Amino acid sequence: MNVLLSIKPEFVERIFSGEKRFEYRKAIFKRNDIKKIVIYSTMPEGKIVGEFSIEQIHDNSPDLIWKQTEKSSGIQKSFFDSYFIGRQKAYAIEIANVIKYDTPIKLSELAKKVSAPQSFSYLHDDMFPEMT
């Protein structure tokens, strides 16, 4: 099982450059059989552009998550704080084994109909073409 994760293009570039080693989320998927995260770069790109594996998922208060991850966050503290304002819990997906696809994939090219997720959606292995 894979997860299709919507990520803003500016953050996608930081993931590919290695500057951003954590992807922050207010909510996380419940399944524990996730093999990889498939990166959907939101508009204006609007395509699947790569993937990464999960090294670890950290969960704690936003303050502690920031202290643990800030050196490889790829974002400003002010952005982090505004994203988690009023939240008691934060999640940080530790990024590993990043692959940038040579050719981005349109959602319409997947084996089954998939809409751009607000946050994330599950992708079964047979829905996703093997591309690098």
C-alpha positions as CSV (number, residue, x, y, z in Angstrom):
1,M,0.0,0.0,0.0
2,N,1.2,3.5,-0.9
3,V,0.0,6.9,0.1
4,L,-0.5,9.8,-2.3
5,L,0.5,12.9,-0.4
6,S,-0.2,16.5,-1.6
7,I,2.8,18.8,-1.2
8,K,3.2,22.3,-2.3
9,P,5.7,22.7,-5.2
10,E,8.2,24.8,-3.2
11,F,8.4,22.1,-0.5
12,V,8.7,19.4,-3.2
13,E,11.8,21.1,-4.5
14,R,13.3,21.2,-1.0
15,I,12.6,17.5,-0.6
16,F,14.4,16.8,-3.9
17,S,17.3,19.0,-2.9
18,G,17.7,17.3,0.4
19,E,17.0,20.5,2.4
20,K,13.7,19.2,3.7
21,R,14.0,15.9,5.4
22,F,10.6,16.0,7.2
23,E,7.1,16.4,6.0
24,Y,4.8,17.8,8.6
25,R,1.2,16.8,9.0
26,K,-1.7,17.6,11.4
27,A,-3.1,14.1,10.8
28,I,-1.5,10.9,9.7
29,F,-2.6,7.8,7.9
30,K,-3.8,5.0,10.2
31,R,-2.5,2.0,8.2
32,N,0.8,0.5,9.1
33,D,1.5,-1.3,5.8
34,I,2.5,1.8,3.8
35,K,5.5,1.0,1.5
36,K,6.1,4.5,0.1
37,I,4.9,8.0,-0.1
38,V,4.0,9.1,-3.6
39,I,4.5,12.9,-4.0
40,Y,1.7,14.8,-5.7
41,S,2.9,18.4,-6.4
42,T,-0.1,20.6,-6.0
43,M,-1.0,23.4,-8.5
44,P,0.3,24.9,-10.6
45,E,2.1,21.6,-11.4
46,G,-0.7,19.2,-10.5
47,K,1.3,16.0,-11.1
48,I,2.9,13.1,-9.4
49,V,6.6,13.9,-9.4
50,G,8.4,11.4,-7.2
51,E,8.3,9.2,-4.2
52,F,10.1,8.5,-0.9
53,S,10.1,5.9,1.8
54,I,9.4,6.6,5.4
55,E,12.3,6.4,7.8
56,Q,10.1,7.0,10.8
57,I,7.0,9.0,11.8
58,H,7.5,11.2,14.8
59,D,4.6,12.4,16.8
60,N,4.6,14.7,19.8
61,S,3.6,18.3,20.7
62,P,4.4,20.8,18.0
63,D,7.2,22.4,20.2
64,L,9.0,19.0,20.7
65,I,8.6,18.1,17.1
66,W,10.2,21.4,16.0
67,K,13.1,20.9,18.4
68,Q,13.7,17.4,17.1
69,T,13.5,18.3,13.4
70,E,14.2,22.0,12.9
71,K,17.7,21.5,11.4
72,S,16.3,19.5,8.5
73,S,12.9,21.0,8.3
74,G,13.2,23.0,5.1
75,I,10.7,25.5,6.4
76,Q,10.7,28.6,8.6
77,K,9.7,28.4,12.2
78,S,6.9,31.0,11.6
79,F,5.4,28.7,8.9
80,F,5.6,25.7,11.2
81,D,3.9,27.6,14.1
82,S,1.1,29.0,11.9
83,Y,0.5,25.5,10.5
84,F,0.2,23.9,13.9
85,I,-1.5,26.8,15.7
86,G,-4.0,25.5,18.3
87,R,-2.9,21.8,17.8
88,Q,-1.8,19.6,20.7
89,K,-0.1,17.0,18.4
90,A,2.1,17.3,15.4
91,Y,3.5,14.6,13.0
92,A,6.8,14.7,11.2
93,I,7.3,12.0,8.5
94,E,11.1,11.5,8.2
95,I,12.0,11.3,4.5
96,A,14.3,8.6,3.1
97,N,15.3,7.2,-0.3
98,V,13.9,10.1,-2.4
99,I,13.3,9.4,-6.1
100,K,12.4,12.2,-8.6
101,Y,10.6,10.9,-11.6
102,D,12.1,11.7,-15.0
103,T,8.6,12.3,-16.3
104,P,5.8,13.5,-14.0
105,I,2.6,11.5,-14.0
106,K,-0.9,13.0,-14.4
107,L,-3.5,11.6,-12.1
108,S,-5.5,10.5,-15.1
109,E,-2.7,8.1,-16.0
110,L,-3.2,6.0,-12.9
111,A,-4.9,2.6,-13.3
112,K,-8.0,3.8,-11.3
113,K,-9.5,7.2,-11.0
114,V,-7.9,9.3,-8.3
115,S,-8.6,12.9,-7.3
116,A,-6.0,15.2,-5.9
117,P,-6.1,14.6,-2.2
118,Q,-6.7,17.4,0.2
119,S,-4.0,15.9,2.4
120,F,-3.4,12.3,1.5
121,S,-5.1,9.2,0.0
122,Y,-4.3,5.6,-0.2
123,L,-3.0,4.1,-3.5
124,H,-3.0,0.3,-4.0
125,D,0.1,-1.1,-5.6
126,D,-1.8,-2.0,-8.8
127,M,-3.0,1.6,-9.3
128,F,0.5,3.0,-9.7
129,P,2.8,2.5,-12.6
130,E,6.4,1.6,-11.8
131,M,8.2,4.7,-13.0
132,T,11.5,6.4,-12.1
